[in-house]
Amino acid sequence: MGATSNAFNQREVSYRPREGRLLLFPAQAPHAVRAYEGEELRISITFDLGITPAEGGAAEGDPFLEG
């Protein structure tokens, strides 16, 4: 029985633009967008989100939860 192909086991994943869609992913994940050629205003917002675990709650060695 082979593994099911999905977005989590692919080298590349593409998402079509859709109004109201929000994509969140780790900053170190390789990513890019195509040039916008539309007539309407396009707004892109980027930010970094830091997660601070409760005392004793971080998994030791987890790069996403280390300070």
N, C-alpha and C positions, 0 to 999 in steps of 0.2 A: 504494500500500500504506500504510494508516494505522498509527499507533502503537498498540501493544497497551496496553490499560488495566491499570494495576497500582498497588500501594500507593505507588510512588515518583513517580507523575505525577498524583496526585489532590489536590484541595484539602482533602479530609477523609477520614479512614480510621477505622473503628471496629473494635475487637477485643472479642470476648465474653470475659468472665472464664472462666478455666480453671485448675483446680488445678495448681500447679507452673509456671505461665507467668510468665516474666520479660520485661518490655518495657523496652528501653533506647532512649533517643532524646535528641537535643540539648536542653539546657535551654531554649534560645530558641525551640524549636518550640512553637507554641500547643498547649495540651493541657488537658484537663478530664476529670473522672470524674462519673458520675451518683451521686446519693445512694444509699447502701446501705440496703436495707430488709429484709435477711435477719435471721434469728434467731441465727445463729452468729457468733462473734467474727470480725471482719475486721481484718486487720493490713496496714497500708501502710507501706512503708519508702521514704524518699527519700534521695538522696545525690548529691554531685557527684563526678565522676571526672576527675582531671587526668592527661593523658598527657604525659610528658616524653620527647621524641625523643632518640635518640642524637646526639652532637655531629655537626653537619653533615647530620643526617637529616631535618630539618623542611623541608617545602615552604614556600618564602618566601611570606608573605602568607596562609597558611592560618590562619584565626581559631581553629580548634580546637587548633592546636599551638603557638600563640604564648604566651609567658609572661605 
